[in-house]
């Protein structure tokens, strides 16, 4: 489910080491039970334009997603907040 990031999520990503000159798409998987956040994120990445940054909003750190991202050549950064966990995912060479 795509959604706009909250102000807190946007500020967290802006403070992180995430490319700022690329388009962003947000995927909110906070209400999805496992394994939906993992599968929805991977499906979204497959359809995402290569230069874009995917911002995943979750209720927990996506631990099972990290090795899959690494295997596929993505970089990522996770910012844990009080109400949500935000993970930015991008291709380093785009």
The first five atom37 places (N, CA, C, CB, O) and aatype in JSON, in Angstrom:
{
  "aatype": [20, 20, 20, 20, 20, 20, 20, 20, 20, 20, 20, 20, 20, 20, 20, 20, 20, 20, 20, 20, 20, 20, 20, 20, 20, 20, 20, 20, 20, 20, 20, 20, 20, 20, 20, 20, 20, 20, 20, 20, 20, 20, 20, 20, 20, 20, 20, 20, 20, 20, 20, 20, 20, 20, 20, 20, 20, 20, 20, 20, 20, 20, 20, 20, 20, 20, 20, 20, 20, 20, 20, 20, 20, 20, 20, 20, 20, 20, 20, 20, 20, 20, 20, 20, 20, 20, 20, 20, 20, 20, 20, 20, 20, 20],
  "atom_mask": [
    [1, 1, 1, 1, 1],
    [1, 1, 1, 1, 1],
    [1, 1, 1, 1, 1],
    [1, 1, 1, 1, 1],
    [1, 1, 1, 1, 1],
    [1, 1, 1, 1, 1],
    [1, 1, 1, 1, 1],
    [1, 1, 1, 1, 1],
    [1, 1, 1, 1, 1],
    [1, 1, 1, 1, 1],
    [1, 1, 1, 1, 1],
    [1, 1, 1, 1, 1],
    [1, 1, 1, 1, 1],
    [1, 1, 1, 1, 1],
    [1, 1, 1, 1, 1],
    [1, 1, 1, 1, 1],
    [1, 1, 1, 1, 1],
    [1, 1, 1, 1, 1],
    [1, 1, 1, 1, 1],
    [1, 1, 1, 1, 1],
    [1, 1, 1, 1, 1],
    [1, 1, 1, 1, 1],
    [1, 1, 1, 1, 1],
    [1, 1, 1, 1, 1],
    [1, 1, 1, 1, 1],
    [1, 1, 1, 1, 1],
    [1, 1, 1, 1, 1],
    [1, 1, 1, 1, 1],
    [1, 1, 1, 1, 1],
    [1, 1, 1, 1, 1],
    [1, 1, 1, 1, 1],
    [1, 1, 1, 1, 1],
    [1, 1, 1, 1, 1],
    [1, 1, 1, 1, 1],
    [1, 1, 1, 1, 1],
    [1, 1, 1, 1, 1],
    [1, 1, 1, 1, 1],
    [1, 1, 1, 1, 1],
    [1, 1, 1, 1, 1],
    [1, 1, 1, 1, 1],
    [1, 1, 1, 1, 1],
    [1, 1, 1, 1, 1],
    [1, 1, 1, 1, 1],
    [1, 1, 1, 1, 1],
    [1, 1, 1, 1, 1],
    [1, 1, 1, 1, 1],
    [1, 1, 1, 1, 1],
    [1, 1, 1, 1, 1],
    [1, 1, 1, 1, 1],
    [1, 1, 1, 1, 1],
    [1, 1, 1, 1, 1],
    [1, 1, 1, 1, 1],
    [1, 1, 1, 1, 1],
    [1, 1, 1, 1, 1],
    [1, 1, 1, 1, 1],
    [1, 1, 1, 1, 1],
    [1, 1, 1, 1, 1],
    [1, 1, 1, 1, 1],
    [1, 1, 1, 1, 1],
    [1, 1, 1, 1, 1],
    [1, 1, 1, 1, 1],
    [1, 1, 1, 1, 1],
    [1, 1, 1, 1, 1],
    [1, 1, 1, 1, 1],
    [1, 1, 1, 1, 1],
    [1, 1, 1, 1, 1],
    [1, 1, 1, 1, 1],
    [1, 1, 1, 1, 1],
    [1, 1, 1, 1, 1],
    [1, 1, 1, 1, 1],
    [1, 1, 1, 1, 1],
    [1, 1, 1, 1, 1],
    [1, 1, 1, 1, 1],
    [1, 1, 1, 1, 1],
    [1, 1, 1, 1, 1],
    [1, 1, 1, 1, 1],
    [1, 1, 1, 1, 1],
    [1, 1, 1, 1, 1],
    [1, 1, 1, 1, 1],
    [1, 1, 1, 1, 1],
    [1, 1, 1, 1, 1],
    [1, 1, 1, 1, 1],
    [1, 1, 1, 1, 1],
    [1, 1, 1, 1, 1],
    [1, 1, 1, 1, 1],
    [1, 1, 1, 1, 1],
    [1, 1, 1, 1, 1],
    [1, 1, 1, 1, 1],
    [1, 1, 1, 1, 1],
    [1, 1, 1, 1, 1],
    [1, 1, 1, 1, 1],
    [1, 1, 1, 1, 1],
    [1, 1, 1, 1, 1],
    [1, 1, 1, 1, 1]
  ],
  "atom_positions": [
    [[0.84, -1.17, 0.0], [0.0, 0.0, 0.0], [0.89, 1.24, 0.0], [-0.96, 0.0, 1.21], [1.65, 1.42, 0.95]],
    [[0.82, 2.06, -0.99], [1.62, 3.27, -1.07], [0.96, 4.36, -0.22], [1.77, 3.74, -2.54], [-0.26, 4.44, -0.14]],
    [[1.79, 5.18, 0.39], [1.28, 6.29, 1.19], [2.34, 7.36, 1.27], [0.86, 5.82, 2.6], [3.5, 7.14, 0.9]],
    [[1.95, 8.53, 1.75], [2.91, 9.6, 1.95], [3.6, 9.36, 3.29], [2.22, 11.0, 1.92], [2.97, 8.92, 4.24]],
    [[4.91, 9.65, 3.36], [5.58, 9.48, 4.64], [5.11, 10.54, 5.63], [7.1, 9.55, 4.46], [4.75, 11.64, 5.24]],
    [[5.12, 10.19, 6.9], [4.81, 11.17, 7.92], [5.94, 12.19, 7.97], [4.61, 10.5, 9.3], [7.02, 11.94, 7.44]],
    [[5.69, 13.32, 8.58], [6.75, 14.31, 8.71], [7.94, 13.72, 9.44], [6.23, 15.56, 9.45], [9.09, 13.98, 9.08]],
    [[7.68, 12.92, 10.49], [8.76, 12.3, 11.25], [9.56, 11.33, 10.37], [8.21, 11.57, 12.48], [10.79, 11.3, 10.44]],
    [[8.87, 10.56, 9.55], [9.55, 9.61, 8.66], [10.39, 10.37, 7.65], [8.53, 8.7, 7.95], [11.53, 10.0, 7.39]],
    [[9.83, 11.41, 7.06], [10.56, 12.19, 6.06], [11.79, 12.84, 6.69], [9.66, 13.26, 5.44], [12.86, 12.84, 6.09]],
    [[11.65, 13.39, 7.88], [12.79, 14.01, 8.55], [13.86, 12.98, 8.88], [12.34, 14.73, 9.84], [15.05, 13.26, 8.74]],
    [[13.45, 11.8, 9.32], [14.42, 10.75, 9.65], [15.21, 10.34, 8.42], [13.7, 9.52, 10.25], [16.43, 10.19, 8.5]],
    [[14.54, 10.17, 7.31], [15.23, 9.78, 6.07], [16.14, 10.91, 5.61], [14.2, 9.43, 4.96], [17.25, 10.65, 5.13]],
    [[15.69, 12.15, 5.74], [16.52, 13.28, 5.32], [17.79, 13.39, 6.16], [15.72, 14.58, 5.42], [18.82, 13.86, 5.66]],
    [[17.74, 12.97, 7.42], [18.93, 13.02, 8.29], [19.86, 11.84, 8.04], [18.51, 13.03, 9.76], [21.04, 11.9, 8.4]],
    [[19.37, 10.8, 7.44], [20.17, 9.59, 7.2], [21.03, 9.77, 5.95], [19.25, 8.34, 7.06], [20.93, 10.78, 5.24]],
    [[21.87, 8.79, 5.69], [22.76, 8.82, 4.53], [22.05, 8.19, 3.33], [24.09, 8.08, 4.84], [22.48, 7.16, 2.81]],
    [[20.97, 8.84, 2.9], [20.13, 8.36, 1.81], [20.22, 9.38, 0.67], [18.64, 8.16, 2.29], [20.2, 10.58, 0.93]],
    [[20.32, 8.92, -0.57], [20.38, 9.88, -1.68], [19.19, 10.85, -1.64], [20.4, 9.14, -3.02], [18.04, 10.44, -1.51]],
    [[19.49, 12.13, -1.77], [18.44, 13.14, -1.69], [18.03, 13.67, -3.06], [18.89, 14.29, -0.83], [17.05, 14.4, -3.18]],
    [[18.77, 13.31, -4.09], [18.51, 13.85, -5.42], [17.73, 12.87, -6.31], [19.82, 14.2, -6.09], [17.75, 13.0, -7.53]],
    [[17.07, 11.93, -5.69], [16.33, 10.91, -6.45], [14.85, 10.95, -6.09], [16.9, 9.51, -6.2], [14.48, 11.39, -5.0]],
    [[14.0, 10.49, -7.02], [12.58, 10.39, -6.67], [12.39, 9.35, -5.56], [11.73, 10.01, -7.91], [13.17, 8.41, -5.43]],
    [[11.34, 9.55, -4.77], [11.05, 8.62, -3.67], [9.64, 8.06, -3.82], [11.2, 9.33, -2.3], [8.71, 8.73, -4.28]],
    [[9.52, 6.82, -3.41], [8.21, 6.16, -3.36], [8.09, 5.55, -1.97], [8.03, 5.07, -4.5], [9.05, 4.97, -1.47]],
    [[6.94, 5.67, -1.36], [6.73, 5.16, -0.01], [5.8, 3.95, -0.04], [6.15, 6.26, 0.89], [4.79, 3.93, -0.74]],
    [[6.17, 2.95, 0.75], [5.37, 1.73, 0.9], [5.09, 1.54, 2.38], [6.09, 0.48, 0.29], [6.02, 1.36, 3.17]],
    [[3.83, 1.58, 2.76], [3.44, 1.43, 4.16], [2.97, 0.01, 4.4], [2.32, 2.45, 4.54], [1.91, -0.4, 3.92]],
    [[3.76, -0.76, 5.15], [3.43, -2.16, 5.43], [3.2, -2.38, 6.93], [4.55, -3.08, 4.93], [3.27, -3.52, 7.41]],
    [[2.94, -1.31, 7.66], [2.78, -1.43, 9.12], [1.62, -2.34, 9.51], [2.56, -0.06, 9.73], [1.7, -3.02, 10.54]],
    [[0.57, -2.36, 8.74], [-0.61, -3.16, 9.1], [-0.57, -4.57, 8.52], [-1.86, -2.46, 8.62], [-1.46, -5.38, 8.8]],
    [[0.44, -4.88, 7.72], [0.53, -6.19, 7.07], [1.28, -7.18, 7.97], [1.23, -6.08, 5.69], [2.36, -6.87, 8.48]],
    [[0.72, -8.33, 8.15], [1.39, -9.37, 8.93], [2.4, -10.12, 8.08], [0.37, -10.36, 9.52], [2.3, -10.13, 6.85]],
    [[3.37, -10.75, 8.74], [4.39, -11.52, 8.01], [3.72, -12.63, 7.19], [5.43, -12.13, 8.99], [2.74, -13.22, 7.64]],
    [[4.22, -12.92, 6.02], [5.41, -12.4, 5.34], [5.11, -11.26, 4.37], [6.09, -13.51, 4.61], [5.95, -10.94, 3.53]],
    [[3.92, -10.64, 4.46], [3.51, -9.62, 3.49], [4.49, -8.45, 3.37], [2.16, -9.09, 3.87], [4.78, -8.04, 2.25]],
    [[5.02, -7.88, 4.47], [5.95, -6.77, 4.3], [7.16, -7.13, 3.44], [6.42, -6.28, 5.66], [7.59, -6.33, 2.61]],
    [[7.7, -8.31, 3.64], [8.84, -8.77, 2.85], [8.46, -8.92, 1.38], [9.37, -10.1, 3.41], [9.14, -8.38, 0.51]],
    [[7.39, -9.64, 1.11], [7.0, -9.89, -0.29], [6.56, -8.61, -0.98], [5.88, -10.94, -0.35], [6.9, -8.4, -2.15]],
    [[5.8, -7.76, -0.3], [5.35, -6.51, -0.93], [6.53, -5.59, -1.24], [4.35, -5.78, -0.02], [6.55, -4.92, -2.27]],
    [[7.5, -5.56, -0.35], [8.68, -4.72, -0.58], [9.47, -5.22, -1.79], [9.57, -4.69, 0.67], [9.87, -4.43, -2.65]],
    [[9.71, -6.52, -1.86], [10.47, -7.07, -2.99], [9.71, -6.9, -4.3], [10.77, -8.56, -2.75], [10.33, -6.62, -5.33]],
    [[8.4, -7.05, -4.29], [7.6, -6.85, -5.5], [7.64, -5.38, -5.93], [6.14, -7.29, -5.26], [7.74, -5.08, -7.13]],
    [[7.57, -4.48, -4.98], [7.62, -3.05, -5.29], [8.98, -2.68, -5.87], [7.33, -2.22, -4.04], [9.05, -1.92, -6.83]],
    [[10.05, -3.21, -5.29], [11.4, -2.93, -5.81], [11.56, -3.43, -7.24], [12.45, -3.58, -4.91], [12.21, -2.78, -8.05]],
    [[10.97, -4.57, -7.55], [11.08, -5.12, -8.9], [10.43, -4.21, -9.93], [10.44, -6.51, -8.95], [10.86, -4.17, -11.08]],
    [[9.39, -3.48, -9.53], [8.66, -2.6, -10.45], [9.12, -1.15, -10.38], [7.19, -2.68, -10.15], [8.68, -0.32, -11.17]],
    [[10.0, -0.83, -9.44], [10.43, 0.54, -9.2], [11.48, 0.98, -10.22], [10.98, 0.69, -7.79], [12.35, 0.2, -10.6]],
    [[11.38, 2.23, -10.66], [12.42, 2.75, -11.54], [13.76, 2.7, -10.81], [12.09, 4.2, -12.01], [13.83, 2.93, -9.6]],
    [[14.81, 2.39, -11.55], [16.1, 2.07, -10.96], [16.68, 3.2, -10.12], [17.07, 1.72, -12.04], [17.36, 2.94, -9.13]],
    [[16.44, 4.45, -10.49], [17.04, 5.56, -9.75], [16.26, 5.97, -8.5], [17.18, 6.75, -10.66], [16.73, 6.8, -7.73]],
    [[15.07, 5.41, -8.3], [14.22, 5.81, -7.18], [14.68, 5.2, -5.86], [12.78, 5.4, -7.45], [15.38, 4.19, -5.81]],
    [[14.26, 5.86, -4.79], [14.49, 5.37, -3.43], [13.14, 4.91, -2.9], [15.14, 6.48, -2.5], [12.16, 5.65, -2.95]],
    [[13.09, 3.69, -2.38], [11.88, 3.17, -1.76], [11.96, 3.42, -0.26], [11.68, 1.65, -2.07], [12.95, 3.06, 0.38]],
    [[10.92, 4.02, 0.28], [10.84, 4.27, 1.72], [9.79, 3.31, 2.26], [10.47, 5.78, 2.04], [8.6, 3.45, 1.99]],
    [[10.25, 2.33, 3.04], [9.34, 1.35, 3.63], [9.01, 1.78, 5.05], [9.96, -0.08, 3.6], [9.91, 1.97, 5.87]],
    [[7.73, 1.92, 5.34], [7.26, 2.22, 6.71], [6.76, 0.91, 7.31], [6.12, 3.32, 6.72], [5.91, 0.23, 6.74]],
    [[7.3, 0.57, 8.47], [7.0, -0.71, 9.09], [6.81, -0.51, 10.58], [8.11, -1.75, 8.81], [7.15, 0.54, 11.12]],
    [[6.28, -1.53, 11.25], [6.16, -1.44, 12.71], [7.34, -2.1, 13.42], [4.86, -2.08, 13.17], [7.4, -2.12, 14.65]],
    [[8.27, -2.65, 12.63], [9.47, -3.3, 13.19], [10.57, -3.27, 12.13], [9.17, -4.77, 13.65], [10.3, -3.07, 10.95]],
    [[11.8, -3.47, 12.58], [12.92, -3.53, 11.64], [12.76, -4.78, 10.77], [14.29, -3.55, 12.4], [12.5, -5.86, 11.3]],
    [[12.9, -4.65, 9.47], [12.69, -5.78, 8.56], [13.92, -6.68, 8.46], [12.31, -5.26, 7.17], [14.58, -6.74, 7.42]],
    [[14.22, -7.38, 9.53], [15.44, -8.19, 9.63], [15.58, -9.22, 8.51], [15.48, -8.9, 10.97], [16.69, -9.45, 8.02]],
    [[14.49, -9.83, 8.11], [14.56, -10.86, 7.06], [14.74, -10.25, 5.67], [13.3, -11.71, 7.08], [15.14, -10.94, 4.73]],
    [[14.45, -8.96, 5.54], [14.61, -8.28, 4.26], [16.07, -7.93, 3.98], [13.76, -7.01, 4.24], [16.49, -7.96, 2.82]],
    [[16.84, -7.61, 5.0], [18.21, -7.13, 4.8], [19.08, -8.05, 3.94], [18.87, -6.93, 6.13], [19.71, -7.58, 3.0]],
    [[19.16, -9.35, 4.24], [20.01, -10.2, 3.39], [19.53, -10.28, 1.94], [20.08, -11.6, 3.97], [20.35, -10.41, 1.03]],
    [[18.23, -10.2, 1.73], [17.69, -10.23, 0.37], [18.08, -8.96, -0.39], [16.16, -10.4, 0.39], [18.37, -9.01, -1.58]],
    [[18.07, -7.84, 0.3], [18.49, -6.58, -0.32], [19.96, -6.63, -0.7], [18.22, -5.4, 0.61], [20.34, -6.23, -1.8]],
    [[20.78, -7.12, 0.21], [22.22, -7.23, -0.04], [22.47, -8.15, -1.23], [22.94, -7.76, 1.21], [23.28, -7.82, -2.1]],
    [[21.79, -9.28, -1.27], [21.96, -10.23, -2.39], [21.58, -9.61, -3.73], [21.11, -11.48, -2.14], [22.15, -9.97, -4.76]],
    [[20.63, -8.67, -3.72], [20.16, -8.05, -4.96], [20.9, -6.75, -5.3], [18.67, -7.76, -4.85], [20.59, -6.09, -6.29]],
    [[21.88, -6.38, -4.47], [22.7, -5.22, -4.77], [22.15, -3.89, -4.3], [22.91, -5.14, -6.2], [22.6, -2.84, -4.76]],
    [[21.19, -3.89, -3.38], [20.64, -2.65, -2.85], [21.42, -2.2, -1.62], [19.16, -2.83, -2.51], [22.02, -3.0, -0.92]],
    [[21.39, -0.9, -1.39], [21.84, -0.34, -0.12], [20.59, 0.05, 0.64], [22.82, 0.89, -0.32], [19.53, 0.27, 0.05]],
    [[20.72, 0.15, 1.96], [19.55, 0.5, 2.76], [20.01, 1.12, 4.07], [18.67, -0.75, 3.03], [21.14, 0.95, 4.51]],
    [[19.09, 1.85, 4.66], [19.31, 2.41, 5.99], [17.99, 2.4, 6.71], [19.9, 3.86, 5.92], [16.95, 2.78, 6.16]],
    [[18.03, 1.94, 7.96], [16.83, 1.86, 8.78], [16.91, 2.88, 9.9], [16.64, 0.44, 9.34], [17.94, 3.01, 10.57]],
    [[15.82, 3.6, 10.1], [15.71, 4.58, 11.17], [14.55, 4.15, 12.05], [15.51, 6.03, 10.61], [13.41, 4.09, 11.59]],
    [[14.84, 3.84, 13.31], [13.81, 3.39, 14.23], [13.29, 4.56, 15.05], [14.34, 2.27, 15.17], [14.05, 5.26, 15.71]],
    [[11.98, 4.77, 14.98], [11.34, 5.83, 15.74], [10.41, 5.24, 16.79], [10.56, 6.77, 14.82], [10.33, 4.02, 16.94]],
    [[9.72, 6.1, 17.5], [8.81, 5.65, 18.55], [7.57, 4.95, 17.99], [8.38, 6.83, 19.4], [7.07, 4.0, 18.59]],
    [[7.08, 5.42, 16.85], [5.83, 4.91, 16.31], [6.0, 4.04, 15.08], [4.94, 6.03, 15.98], [5.08, 3.3, 14.72]],
    [[7.15, 4.12, 14.43], [7.37, 3.33, 13.23], [8.85, 3.17, 12.96], [6.67, 3.97, 12.03], [9.69, 3.88, 13.51]],
    [[9.15, 2.21, 12.09], [10.52, 1.98, 11.62], [10.51, 2.29, 10.13], [11.01, 0.49, 11.92], [9.69, 1.76, 9.38]],
    [[11.43, 3.15, 9.71], [11.5, 3.58, 8.32], [12.79, 3.03, 7.72], [11.43, 5.13, 8.2], [13.87, 3.26, 8.26]],
    [[12.67, 2.32, 6.59], [13.84, 1.8, 5.9], [13.87, 2.38, 4.5], [13.83, 0.25, 5.86], [12.92, 2.21, 3.72]],
    [[14.96, 3.07, 4.18], [15.17, 3.6, 2.83], [16.0, 2.59, 2.07], [15.87, 5.01, 2.86], [16.99, 2.08, 2.59]],
    [[15.61, 2.3, 0.82], [16.26, 1.28, -0.01], [16.54, 1.91, -1.37], [15.37, -0.02, -0.15], [15.67, 2.53, -1.97]],
    [[17.79, 1.73, -1.85], [18.15, 2.31, -3.14], [19.27, 1.52, -3.8], [18.56, 3.78, -2.97], [19.98, 0.76, -3.14]],
    [[19.41, 1.71, -5.11], [20.51, 1.12, -5.88], [21.67, 2.11, -5.84], [20.09, 0.79, -7.36], [21.48, 3.28, -6.17]],
    [[22.85, 1.66, -5.45], [23.98, 2.59, -5.34], [24.48, 3.13, -6.67], [25.11, 1.92, -4.64], [25.03, 4.23, -6.7]],
    [[24.3, 2.41, -7.75], [24.86, 2.81, -9.04], [23.89, 3.55, -9.95], [25.36, 1.61, -9.75], [24.23, 3.89, -11.08]],
    [[22.68, 3.79, -9.46], [21.66, 4.4, -10.32], [21.93, 5.88, -10.53], [20.27, 4.21, -9.72], [21.17, 6.56, -11.22]]
  ]
}
